[in-house]
Amino acid sequence: MNGPVPAKVAAAVAALDSPSSAWIYDPAVFTARLGAVRAALPDWTVLYAMKACANPAIVAAAARDADGIECASGGELAAAISAGAGRVAFSGPAKTPADLAAAAICDIPLCVHVEGPRELDLLAAAGYKGPIALRVNRGRALPGSHQMTGAPTPFGMDEPAALAAVEQALRLGLDVAGFHLHAVSNCLDAAAYADHVLDALDWSRRSAAGRFDLRYVNVGGGLGADPRGDVIDLDALAEALGDVPGRYLAAGVELVVEPGRYLAAAAGWYVAEVVDVKTVAGQAFALVRGGTHHFRLPAAWGYAHPFQVVQGPRTGAVLSDVEVRVCGELCTPRDVLNGGQRVSSIGTGDRLVFANAGAYGWEISHDRFLGHRGPDLVVID
């Protein structure tokens, strides 16, 4: 269960027009989360994976406070540069020739995370002179919401292909800096994540030996921040890593981590106003202005996202001491934000606040369905 609604968020909720549906972002929370990562992983390079939340205020905070931004499309690359990022990494499958040509003319430091041999040819043809890191799909599956390793996936190359790609890149005159080993999303197991990091470092050292001078190892993202509130224990992660990363740093290898969810989740709240309450065959429902077309994650993951009731000027029925199912305004039974949470009371005019929603919230939603008005986008100063 989420805690009380922070006072400044509550003030922003109260200021919304009725019937309200809104995303509220607080960049200061993002920056505080970034500080926690830096404290646990000193001397690491921290790039923000902007796929988690591309709200301009959050991206601007990342451009200001992180070491750079990790982008997964040509559109994200352009947005990160426009926001003032001092450095970018360019990841993602199915990069187009235009994407890689844009990387070649980028006027800030940029590292391309190469997905396969095709991209090497395109980079060489575009005259790209910056560093590259080969994305490698290797290692066991890690606990988390999305596994990118441990089984064949469309991301990166397997080990034999990656080592062949090193030779191809060198023949093409490209600057091979190291490897990109993103393995999982939303890992809450600090010990398992530490094992991934240590294994990635060891494999990168052994694989570069005799081929090129290793300068860059990016272990990817995956620092867990579950939307129901649990987060990875960064202190336990740091303890499990011990002094091993320092030996790589001393050898001139830059160690990179690219959190997205961990930084953005707590910095965003989704707000939906109750427009009707009713009971059908013994089941209580709260129908809200909004739903999964604004906040798709609960339906996509099949979980009940906790919420707080901010009482409004109730203009209709009120249900008391009830387990309520929160559903949106779409013509589908899958438009469910919470399948059952007990509340002391809930009524028309109340506003429901879903905390820890800032990562993969608005960005992955399907707002064109039925043509409903979109949510307000609010940034707390």
N, C-alpha and C positions, 0 to 999 in steps of 0.2 A: 504494500500500500504506500502511495506517495504521502509525503508530509504535508503540512499546511501550505497553502498558496502564499508565496512571498508577498510582502506588502506592496512592492512596486509592480508586481504582476497583477495583484488584485486591483490596484488602481487603474492599470491599463484595461483590465477586463471591465471594470465599472464604466469606463469612458467609451466603450464600444456602442455603436448604434444598434438598435434592436430591429429585427431579430439578428443576433450576432453570430458570425462564424469568422474565426480569425486565427492566424498564426502570430504568436508573440515571441520575439527573440531578444536575448540579453547578451550582447557581446562580452560583457564583463565576466559572465559565467564561463564562456569559452576560454577567455584568457586565464582564468583561475585554473581550469582543467589543464591547460597547456603548461602552467607553472608546476602542476603536480607531476606531469610527465618529465619535465626538465629536472625536477628534484630527484626523481627516481633513476633517471638515465642521464646523468651529467656527461657532458662532452659528446653526446650523440647529436646528430643533425635531425631535427624534427620538421618534417614536411606535413602540412595539412592536406589530407585527402578530401578535396572539395566535393567529391561525389556525395558525401554524407549530407552536406547542407550547402547550397550555393546562394543563400540569401546574401545580398550585397554587403550588408553590415557585418556578417560573419566572415565573408571572404576578405573584407577590408581589415578586420581584426587579425586574420591570419597573415595577410600581407605585411602588416605592421609588426606582429609579435612572434610569428613562427619564423623558422629559417628559410622557408619557402613553401610552395604549394605543389602538390601532386595533382596532375590533371589527367583525365581519362578520355578526352575528346578534343577535337579542334575548337569546339565552342568553349569548353572549360579553359583551354589554353589562352584563348583570346580574353576571356573574362578575368583570369588571374593576372595577365599582363596589364589589362586596363585598371585593375584594382591596385596596382603598384607593387606587385610581388617582386622581390629582389632576385628570386631564383625559382625555377620550376623544374619538375620532372614530368615527362610526358609518357604516360602509360596507356593501356587499353588495347583490346583486340581490334582487328579490322580497320587499322589506320589507313586512310586514303592517301594517294599521292599528294593531294593538296594539303592534308594534315602534315605530312613529313616535309613538304616544301616550306610550310609555315615554320616548322622547327628549324629549318636550315637558315632562315633569315631572322630568327628571333634575336633581339639585341640585348637580352639579359642572359645570364648563365642558365643553361638548359641541358639536362641529361635525358636522352631518349631510352626508355625501357623497351627493348626490342622483343617482339613476340615471335619472330621467325625469320627465316632466310629471305623471304620476299621483302621485308622491311629494310634489310641490309642493302639490297640492290637499289631500292628506291632512295634511301638516304645517300648512298654514293652518287646516284644520278642527280640528286638535288644539290650536291656539293656541300653536304652537311659536314661541319668541321668540329663539332662539339663531342663530348664523351657519350658513350653508349654503355648500357648495362643490359645483359642478356637475361630475359625472364626465364626461369627454370622451374618446371613442374616436377618436384621431387620430394621425397620424404613421406613420412606417414601422415595419415589424416589427423588433424587436431580437433579437439572438442570446440564446437562453436556453431553458429547458425548456418554458415556456408563454408564448405570445405573446397579449397582450390587444389589440394594435393591429396595423395593417397589413392587416387583413381584417375583415369584419363579425363581430362577436361580440355576445353578449347583454349586455355590460357597458357601461354609460354611454350616451352619445348621440354622434352624429356632430356635426361642427361646426355645420352649419345648425340642427340641432335644439337644440344647446346654447345658441346665441345667441338662439333663440326662447324657450328656457326662462328665460334671464336676464330677458327682458321679462315673461314670465308671473310669475316670482317677484317682481319689483318691483311688478307690479300687485296681487299678493296681500299685499303689505306684508312680505314675507320679507327677511331681512338677507343679501344676497348678498355673501359675503366673497371668493370666488375660485373656483378650479378644482382638481379632483382629476384627475391625469393618470397613473394607474397603467398601465404599458404592458407589463411583462414580469415573469416569475419566473425567478430563478436566472441572471442575466446575469453572465458571467465576463469580459466584454470592457469594460474600464474606459473606453476611448475611445468605444465605442458608447454606453455609459451616460451619459457626459458630454455627448455630442451630444443625447441625449434630454433631459437636464436643461436644457441651454441653449435648445433648441428649445421646450421646455415653458414656460420663463420668457418667452421672446420672444413666443410665441403668446398667453400669458395677458395680457401687457401690452397687446398690440395689440387683443385681443378685449374687454378691459375698458374701453379708452379711449372716453370719451363715453357709457358706459353706467352704470358704477358705479366707486367707488373700490376698486381692487384692494388687498386686505390679506393674501391667503392664496393660496399656490401649493403644492400637495402633489404632488410628482413620483412618489409611490407607493413601492413596495418594489422588489424585484428585485436587490438586492445579492447577487451569487452566492456560494454556498458548496456546491460539489458534494459529494454524499455520499461520493465517492471521495477527497476531500481538497483539491481545488483551490478557491481562493477568489479573489474579485475583488481586484485591486491597489488598495487605497484610496489609497495615495500617488499612484499614477498618475491616479486619478480626480480627486483634489484638484488636481493639477498641470494637468490638462486643463480643469478648470473655471476656473482662473485667478482673477481678481478680479471676474468678472462677477456672481456671487451677491451680493457686497458692495454693488453698486450698487442692487440690489433691496432689500436690507436697509436701506440708507440712506434709501430712499424709503418706508419703513414697510411693506414687504411681508414677511410672515412666510414663510420657506421651510421646508417640512416634508418629511421623508423617513420612510418607515415600514418599516424592515427587519423581517423575521421570520426567514427561513431563516438569514441571516448571523449573527444573534444566538443562535439556538437550536441550530443543527446540532451544533456542537462541544460543547454542554452536555449531550448525551444519548448513552447507550450502550445497545444491546440485547444481552442475554445469553441464550444458549440452550444447555442442556446436551445433550451427545451421549448418546442412549439406545441407539444401535446403529450399527455400521459394517459394511459388506459390499461385495462387488464383484459386479456383475451385467454379464455380457458384456464384461468388461474395464473397466467404469466403476466407480470407487470412489464410494461414497455414505457420508455421515454423516447419520443421521437424528436430529433434535433434538426435544426437548420445546419446542414453540413453532412458529414459522414465520410465514407471511405473514398469518395472522389476527391476529398481534400486530405485525408489521412488514411492511406491505404494499408499501412503496416499491420494493424491488427488482423485484417482480413487475409493479407498475404501470408502471415505467419501463423494464423489460427490461434491467437491468444486474446485474452481479455485485458485491455489496457486500463489500468487503474485511473480513477478520476476523483476530483473533489467537486462538491456542489457549492457554488457561490449563489446564495439565494437572491433572487431578483424580485421585482414587483409582480407577484403571482397573480395572474389574471384568469385562471381557470382551475381545473381540478388539481388536487394535491394528494399524493400517495404517501402514507406514513409507514415506517418500520417495514420496509419491503425490499426484496431482492429484485432489482430492476435490470432489464436488458435494454441497452442503449443502441438505438438504430437510427440510421440517417434518412435522408429524403429521396433516396434512389428506389426505383421500382425493381428491386431484387432482394431476396431474403438474405443475401450475403453482405448486405450493407450493415454490418454490426461492428461497433467499436468496443463494446464490452458485453459479453454474453450473460452476465449476472453478477452484480455487486450489491451488497446490502447497504441501504442508506436509511437514515432516520426519517427523512422526508424529501420529496422531490415534486416539483410542480411546474406548470407552464410559466415561463418567464425566468426560470433559473438558468444559470450558465454553468456548464460543466467544463472543468479545466483538467486537461490531460497533460501531466508533467512528463519530463524525460522523453519528449517527443521530437526533439530537434533534429535527430539523425534519421535520414531516409524517411522523412515525413512528407512534406509537400512535394519534394523532388520526385518521388516515385508514384505519385497519385495520378488519377485519370479524370481530370476535371472537365473534360469535354462531354462526358456522358450526360445526356438529358438537357444539357445547356443551362444548368443552374448557375446562378451568380457565384463567382469565386469568393474565396475568403479574403478578408482584410489582412494586410501584412504590416505588422506593427513592430517597431524597434524601440526598446527601452534605452534611453540615454544613460 
